[in-house]
Amino acid sequence: MPRRRITILLVTAAFPLLLWGVLPLGSLGASPSSRLDRVQRQIDRTQGRIGRKKGTERVLTTQVAAFTARIRQLEAQITRLQRRQSAAESDLTTSRTRLEATQVQLRAERARLVRLRARLMVVRAGLATRLRELYTADDIDVVTIILEAQGFADLLERTEFLRRVSDQDQAILRAVAAAKAQATRSEQRLSALQRRQLALTQRIQSRVDDIARIKHGVVQTQAGVAQTRAAKYRVLRSVRERRHRLEDELGTLKAQSARVAAQLQRAQAAPAAGPIRRGSGTFIWPVNGPITSPFCEQRAWESCHPGIDIGVPAGTPIRVADSGRVVLMQPAAVSGGYGNYTCVQHTASMSTCYAHQSRFATSLGANVAQGQVIGYVGCTGLCFGDHLHFEVRINGQVVNPMNYL
């Protein structure tokens, strides 16, 4: 038969024994000690991975805190910029008010300049007419006026007329000069107002652009920092979740390690089976200890004790009295006062039974050889102390086991 097929058959045959707890967990090639070492190595590796995850968490937490502090700084900077923006907007409102007042003054000055220029044109036209009249008129000197005067009164009238003419000419000249000067000053004020309007407009636009540019830069920086912090936080959350899973796995491994260690302790603390004890009969003693209750002893709850009780410590291996096949295995829940109960059939009419076991070490239908361990002593069922209740049955009826030991 090929080796691979033999291996498969052995594993298949051993699986029910493992399932029933008959074979120890290390019976397929790994002892409890090796399993404990393997689990401990897994625990060490897992603890190392958890330590590394915690280190990564500390680094990421520090980074997230730094980004949070940076965001707070940017938020404070944005608050300051908002205050500057409010002040700038107030200044802009004042500047716009001044600009509007300047524009009103500018419009009024332009209208005044138009009026002054119209007046200057009128005055200049009058001056031109007067000059033409002076040019076309004959020259009148003072001697002619005196000689042609018809008397002193006429002389006074002629002199007063000449004075008035001269004053009117001077008034015309002054009006022309004043109109020209006013027009010049109005043009200068108009130029100054236009320059002021341009400066205010440029100042307003510059302040608006500066604040918008700074605020845009800060908002972009804040958004970038927030995105980076969010990315770091996602990584931190992922690392933390992996650490939690590793801690759960570590808890499972520690529990497994504790179970294996307890199994080893039980194995170390369990009494040894000791040498096989033979009597005058064909059976061997299932355990080596004194008889604490003989066969058919009367008790308050039974008139005839259906076997013998052999006092031995809990965990003592129970050897089958003779070779045979396991025909009955009942847990304490269904066997009544027998607790964990096993019966082995040796011949067509003879069987032996073993009660109050702490646990089984065989399986139903298994063929067992004389002296093979089929269970361990305990105190399950109706029991007042650790012992093995041993029965011999012929055609199902109990008989005195001492006749076969």
Secondary structure, 3 states (H helix, E strand, C coil): CCHHHHHHHHHHHHHHHHHHCCCCCCCCCCCHHHHHHHHHHHHHHHHHHHHHHHHHHHHHHHHHHHHHHHHHHHHHHHHHHHHHHHHHHHHHHHHHHHHHHHHHHHHHHHHHHHHHHHHHHHHHHHHHHHHHHHHHCCCCCHHHHHHHCCCHHHHHHHHHHHHHHHHHHHHHHHHHHHHHHHHHHHHHHHHHHHHHHHHHHHHHHHHHHHHHHHHHHHHHHHHHHHHHHHHHHHHHHHHHHHHHHHHHHHHHHHHHHHHHHHHHHHHHHCCCCCCCCECCCCCECCCCCCEEECCCCCECCECCCCCEEECCCCCCEEECCCCEEEEEEECHHHHHHHCEEEEEECCCCEEEEEEEEEEECCCCCCEECCCCEEEEEECCCCCCCCEEEEEEEECCEEECHHHCC
